[in-house]
Each structure stands twice: as C-alpha cells, then as structure tokens.
C-alpha cells in the first residue's frame, strides 16, 4: 500500500465517533494510522485536523475558558465609627493648635466609661422645710419659752431657753429682775408658774425653774468660741409677745463690750423690760462704744463681752436663743438698738444691731446660778 492509499483508507470521517476507524479493531492500543488519541474531554469546538510541517496531524480546538471558581466575598469595608473619625480630625487639629485637642480625644474614647460612672451631687435647698433656717426653727422652737414677769410696775415679756427636761430655764436678769410672779408659756401653748433659782446681774443672767413639769425638750448648748464673723445664725424669741418668732442673719462681730444696768428696783427693771404690758417702754437700755442706746443705763452698770448679730431682735427677744445652723445655742440674746425715740413700743424695731451673751459664759456660770447666783 502506497502513501496515497493509506491516506485514502484512513481519511477522517467527522461522522464517526471517537475511537473508530483510526484504531486497531483487535483491541490493541497502538494506532493503525497517524491520528493522535482524542483529548480527555470533548472539545468545546472542533476544527479540521491540521498537519504540522513535521508531518504530525493534531486537533485544533478553540481555547476553553478556565473553570470558574466561587470566590469568597470581599470583606466589606464598614464605615468608621464616629469617635474614631473624631479622633482623626482632632489629632489633625491638635498638631496645629496644641494640646487642647487631646482632652477631646480622651473624652471621645471614654464615653462608654463615663456613662457608667456618673456622679451626682446632692444639693440642699436652704428654703426647704428639711434644711436651713426652717430646719433649725423646727428643731429648736420647742426649747424656747415666753416669760411674763409681773411686778408692782406692770408686766414685761421676754424669752428663755430650756436646759433641763424638768424645767430649768436660762434667761436675762433684766427680764425677771424685781418680778413678784413669773409665768412661762411653752411652744405648745401650755403654761407653768416659775420661780427664780439664781441671778447674776453682772453678767445679765438668770436661772428660773418651771414648776410641776417633766419631759421637756431641751436645747443643745454649743461652743461660742468656735463662732466666726459671717456665720449664719437664727434667733428665736417672743418679740412684742409674739411667741416663737424666728429671724435670721449672720454674726457681725465678736467680743463687743456691752454695758447694761444692774439696778434691781422694779421701775428700772420695767424700763429695761420688753415692751409688753402696762409700763414697758419697748426698749432695753445699754451702752456700746461710749454711746447710750434706748435710754439711760443708770448709775449701776455691768459690762460683758457679746456676740454682735444683724438678725432682727425686737422687744421680747431678751433671754431668747441665738442659734447656729447646727441647731446649737451659741448665745442668749440680751440687747438691741432701737431707732425709736418715743415711749411707744410700736415704734421700736431692729436696725441690725443686736447683741448676745456667749453661751460659754452661760455654761461657766451655771453652777453658780444653781446655788442661788452671785447676787444671793
């Protein structure tokens, strides 16, 4: 068989399936012709066989697209949180204007912490009924009494401070001096007769005892040596017979020399009395700074160191309490300047110049007063 015959007998028949015609029918693996083995997979597109210059016939197929593999989704770029963006912006600005921006960065990065560590500050309202002047008045008022002292010249009204539950009461000597009878009115309206236990006219102090009483609310005596100018104070007494009147102010000065009368006759007592009743003038005479106030103190006088206050003190406050904001008695009100020049008590009034005997003076004199006082 010549070459032309071989080509003719083994010509490619595109209708024949792969594996027929060009292969040994006996089952051998060696090709009978020169056709190459079919590809391992069916070509996507079959073209005419091509014979290379070397005499090799090859299949020419269209290039097959590479297999498509499912790729993992690209990571999503999340929008930066606002605090991070703020930090970046602030960092840029801080390079220009200095360290002030650093505080903003710190704030932006600690918002979560700050939200859980909020600090609250308790605020006390001094005008409420549970604090300030209202609280002091509520706590101390049951320990303040009104004193009515009757003498041959009439009746005078003052105040006093309960210091024992069985009825010991501190007041001013000039409130009860010369009295033939004394009546005490408590904050709840009950009354009791009182007797003089002891007096000290040189300090303008007196101790009286209400009879047949018990279980009284006592005042807390403070420390007048710790008082400072500017401290807030409350005054409670019975000015013009108005029981339980409350006023407030501050300590204006310390260690003022106040001079009062020590005369014991009833006319002098009533002229110093507290303006209520038949003969009271509504003024209690005293001398301060070389000047006489509210009339003449007479020829017999005594001088003591006093606390000065601008809390309103009026006729009837003598013997009452000057109180600090802890509810402690720091002084016994004893003298005030009245602008009134007439004998009418209705024209009297406080001009912000009042004086109180320091409570430490009172405490130092209590033992003597309980024994009858220095005047006995």
Secondary structure as UniProt FT lines:
FT   HELIX           3..9
FT   TURN            14..15
FT   TURN            18..19
FT   TURN            25..26
FT   STRAND          50..51
FT   TURN            53..54
FT   STRAND          57..58
FT   HELIX           82..97
FT   HELIX           100..109
FT   HELIX           111..116
FT   TURN            126..127
FT   TURN            129..130
FT   HELIX           132..140
FT   HELIX           141..143
FT   STRAND          144..151
FT   TURN            152..153
FT   STRAND          154..162
FT   TURN            165..166
FT   STRAND          168..171
FT   HELIX           173..176
FT   TURN            177..178
FT   STRAND          181..185
FT   TURN            187..188
FT   STRAND          191..200
FT   TURN            201..204
FT   STRAND          205..210
FT   STRAND          220..221
FT   HELIX           224..226
FT   TURN            229..230
FT   STRAND          232..237
FT   HELIX           239..241
FT   TURN            243..244
FT   STRAND          245..261
FT   HELIX           266..272
FT   STRAND          286..288
FT   TURN            289..290
FT   STRAND          291..293
FT   STRAND          301..309
FT   TURN            315..316
FT   TURN            318..319
FT   STRAND          321..323
FT   TURN            325..326
FT   STRAND          328..338
FT   HELIX           345..347
FT   STRAND          350..358
FT   HELIX           359..370
FT   TURN            371..372
FT   TURN            374..375
//
